Amino acid sequence: MKAQEFKDVANYLRSLNNVEFQEGKERTAISRFYYYIFLRLRNEIIFNLDTRDVIKKLLSSSKAHSLVRRYIKEVARASRSLVGMYYSHIRDISDIEGFLYQLHDKRKIADYDIDYAISSEELETVIQLVQEIEQRLSVFESTLRALNNERRLPEIKRLTKDRDS
C-alpha cells in the first residue's frame, strides 16, 4: 500500500456531501491526512535512503511517531555541515518537524478526544499543514540523499537519547 492511498481516502471523505456523519468524516479525514504524510516521510523517503536495519526497527517501533520527528530534527542538525547547504533549506527541514508535530497532535485529538468538537476549519488547518510539508519534501529528500552520500546520516545514539513520546 502506498501512502498516497491515505490521502485519497481523506479527500474522498471530504467530497461526500451528506452531513449525517460530518464530524466523523472530518475526524477520519484528519487521521488519514496525518498517516499519509507520516508514511510518506518514513516509508517512501527515510526507509528508501537510510537502509540501516536499526533505523527500520526504531522507526517501526511503538515510539515511531516521535522518532520520525527526531530523525527529521537530526537531519536538519547534520545538514548544517554540508557544503553548499542553504540556511533556508535547513529551515525547511526544521519546519517539516514542527508541522508534523502539529499534525500528530491534531490526529490524536481527532482520534481520541471525542468531547472536543472537530470543525471543518480544523480539517482545513490539517490540509494546509500537509501542503506545507509537501512543499518541503524535495528539500528533505535531497538533503538526506546528500547526507547518505557523505555517510553522515543521523546517529543512532542521538535518536535514542532521552526518547519522548
C-alpha positions as CSV (number, residue, x, y, z in Angstrom):
1,M,0.0,0.0,0.0
2,K,1.2,3.5,-0.9
3,A,0.9,6.5,1.5
4,Q,-1.0,8.3,-1.3
5,E,-4.0,6.0,-0.6
6,F,-4.4,7.5,2.8
7,K,-4.6,11.0,1.2
8,D,-7.0,9.7,-1.4
9,V,-9.3,8.3,1.3
10,A,-9.2,11.6,3.2
11,N,-10.1,13.6,0.0
12,Y,-12.9,11.1,-0.8
13,L,-14.4,11.6,2.7
14,R,-14.2,15.4,2.2
15,S,-16.1,15.0,-1.1
16,L,-19.1,13.3,0.4
17,N,-21.9,15.8,0.8
18,N,-24.0,14.2,3.4
19,V,-24.0,15.9,6.7
20,E,-25.3,12.9,8.7
21,F,-21.7,11.9,9.7
22,Q,-20.0,15.2,9.2
23,E,-17.8,15.2,12.4
24,G,-16.9,11.5,11.9
25,K,-15.9,12.2,8.3
26,E,-13.7,15.2,9.4
27,R,-12.1,13.2,12.3
28,T,-11.3,10.3,10.0
29,A,-10.0,12.6,7.2
30,I,-7.7,14.3,9.7
31,S,-6.3,10.9,10.8
32,R,-5.9,9.8,7.2
33,F,-4.1,13.0,6.2
34,Y,-1.7,12.6,9.1
35,Y,-0.9,9.0,8.2
36,Y,-0.4,9.9,4.6
37,I,2.3,12.4,5.4
38,F,3.9,10.3,8.2
39,L,4.1,7.2,6.0
40,R,5.3,9.2,3.0
41,L,8.2,10.6,5.1
42,R,9.0,7.4,6.8
43,N,8.4,4.7,4.2
44,E,8.9,6.5,1.0
45,I,11.8,8.8,1.8
46,I,13.6,7.7,5.0
47,F,13.5,4.0,4.5
48,N,14.5,4.4,0.9
49,L,17.6,6.4,1.6
50,D,18.6,5.2,5.1
51,T,18.7,1.4,4.8
52,R,20.2,0.6,8.1
53,D,18.3,-2.2,9.8
54,V,18.3,-0.4,13.1
55,I,16.6,2.6,11.6
56,K,13.8,0.5,10.2
57,K,13.4,-1.2,13.5
58,L,13.4,2.0,15.5
59,L,11.1,3.9,13.2
60,S,8.7,1.0,13.2
61,S,8.6,0.7,17.0
62,S,5.9,1.9,19.4
63,K,7.8,5.2,19.5
64,A,7.8,5.6,15.7
65,H,5.9,8.9,15.6
66,S,8.3,10.7,18.0
67,L,11.3,9.0,16.5
68,V,10.4,10.1,12.9
69,R,10.2,13.7,14.2
70,R,13.5,13.3,16.0
71,Y,15.1,11.8,12.8
72,I,14.0,14.8,10.8
73,K,15.4,17.1,13.5
74,E,18.7,15.3,13.3
75,V,18.7,15.6,9.5
76,A,18.4,19.4,9.9
77,R,21.2,19.4,12.5
78,A,23.5,17.2,10.4
79,S,22.8,19.2,7.2
80,R,24.4,22.3,8.7
81,S,27.8,20.8,7.9
82,L,27.0,20.1,4.3
83,V,29.0,22.3,1.9
84,G,26.6,24.5,-0.1
85,M,23.7,24.0,2.2
86,Y,21.4,27.0,2.3
87,Y,20.0,28.2,5.6
88,S,16.5,28.3,4.0
89,H,16.8,24.5,3.4
90,I,17.8,23.8,7.0
91,R,14.8,25.9,8.0
92,D,12.5,24.0,5.6
93,I,13.6,20.7,7.2
94,S,13.0,22.1,10.7
95,D,9.6,23.3,9.6
96,I,8.7,19.8,8.5
97,E,9.4,18.5,12.0
98,G,7.2,21.3,13.5
99,F,4.4,20.8,11.1
100,L,4.5,17.0,11.6
101,Y,4.3,17.6,15.4
102,Q,1.2,19.8,14.9
103,L,-0.4,17.2,12.6
104,H,0.3,14.5,15.1
105,D,-1.4,16.5,17.9
106,K,-4.4,17.2,15.7
107,R,-4.6,13.5,14.8
108,K,-4.6,12.4,18.4
109,I,-7.4,14.9,19.3
110,A,-9.4,13.7,16.3
111,D,-8.9,10.0,17.2
112,Y,-9.2,10.1,21.0
113,D,-10.8,13.3,22.3
114,I,-14.5,12.7,21.5
115,D,-15.6,15.6,23.7
116,Y,-13.7,18.0,21.5
117,A,-15.9,19.3,18.7
118,I,-14.0,19.0,15.4
119,S,-14.8,21.7,12.9
120,S,-14.4,22.0,9.2
121,E,-11.8,24.8,9.9
122,E,-9.8,22.2,11.9
123,L,-9.7,20.0,8.8
124,E,-8.7,22.9,6.6
125,T,-5.8,23.6,9.0
126,V,-4.7,20.0,8.7
127,I,-4.8,20.2,4.9
128,Q,-2.7,23.4,5.0
129,L,-0.1,21.7,7.2
130,V,0.1,18.7,4.9
131,Q,0.6,21.1,1.9
132,E,3.3,22.9,3.8
133,I,5.2,19.6,4.4
134,E,4.6,18.5,0.8
135,Q,6.2,21.7,-0.5
136,R,9.4,20.9,1.5
137,L,9.7,17.2,0.8
138,S,12.1,17.6,-2.1
139,V,14.5,19.6,0.1
140,F,14.3,17.0,2.8
141,E,14.8,14.1,0.4
142,S,17.8,15.8,-1.4
143,T,19.4,16.7,1.9
144,L,19.0,13.1,3.2
145,R,20.5,11.8,0.0
146,A,23.5,14.1,0.3
147,L,24.0,13.0,4.0
148,N,23.8,9.4,2.9
149,N,26.4,10.0,0.1
150,E,28.7,11.6,2.6
151,R,28.0,8.8,5.2
152,R,26.7,11.4,7.7
153,L,23.2,10.0,8.3
154,P,21.7,10.7,11.8
155,E,23.5,8.9,14.5
156,I,21.5,6.2,16.3
157,K,22.6,7.3,19.7
158,R,21.2,10.8,19.0
159,L,17.8,9.3,18.1
160,T,17.5,7.1,21.1
161,K,18.8,9.6,23.7
162,D,16.1,10.7,26.1
163,R,13.3,9.5,23.9
164,D,10.0,11.4,24.2
165,S,6.6,10.1,23.1
